């Protein structure tokens, strides 16, 4: 046995690989990622740059909690929110909630409803997919719903058009339950080593017959829609239905470890790679200037992103207030756009020696 810590009162007893107190490289090397082992970003649902609630959702998009895409194909109307309903005593403060407000009890064949997170290929190379040493992946999460029954969790390799689906059961109505699912490693098809979409993790919530008419593909295979969500209940069949999830972890190996809590600032930085909001919640931007500006002149201002983006983002901007600038237009200058900064130009309709304008801007680089 050996104690890890500065003194007995704050030490941690370690009895596994270093039980004899002799530290060697083989004992410290487990062959798996120890820090940032959770592939999921924002699995505790604590970051919500776009807002904490969005109603009347009928189409696919990112709505509230960062990194979680809501995919919907004509299957009811929904409200999505960052909820404070969480499992007791597990360290979570937020969950992602979806609430049915217009039901679809008889979905068409091609209808679908799910929550998904997507991952870059360059972030996944240590999984050794497509080799004889391909690592298994284990998902663990807390889930709650009044709609009991069978649900499907899917991994989809978009580089090689392959997927695997596993079922889990919500046993008790309106009760937080922890679920663990293991997906074996795939020895076929390596992930591309780039900043594009390679893997998606999908939680199915409702589905039409196009996705349920076959046999659930519980081993890695070529993607066949009919085999992707066999047995899935229909969360959209009643306006009484709602579904919550938090503590989502996806990690290499065949067992689930405790949820990897990250400091709030670290979690936010990871989210900013894909989306950044400069608004009332995340520091509204103010541009100040001195010096003569004449009618028709354009003022240029560069802003640096909080984190370098995955790729050149799509940006949108709006003026909140105009301190004497009398702006005729305000826009992002594409010639200065990139992964690290963007130039904002504003044309004036007046002569002004000094002043300011406040603006909100978002940068979207989601997969």
Secondary structure, 3 states (H helix, E strand, C coil): CEEECCCHHHCEEECCCCCCCCCCHHHHCCCCCCCCCCCCCCCCCCCCCCCCEEEEEEEEEECCCCCCEEEEEEEEEEEEEEECCCCCCCCCCCEEEEEEEECCCCCCCCCEEEEEEEEEHHHCHHHCCCCCCCCCEEEEEEEEECCCEEEEEEEEECCCCEEEEEEEEECCCCCCEEEEEEECCCCCCCCCCCCCEEEEEEEEEEECHHHCCCCCCCCCEECCHHHCCCCCCCHHHCCCCEEEEEEEEEEECCCCCCCCCCCHHHHHHHHHCCEEEECCCCCCEEEEEEEEECCCCEEEEEEECCCCCCCCCEEEEEEEEEEECCEEEEEEEHHHCCCCEEEEEEEECCCEEEEEEEEEEEEECCC
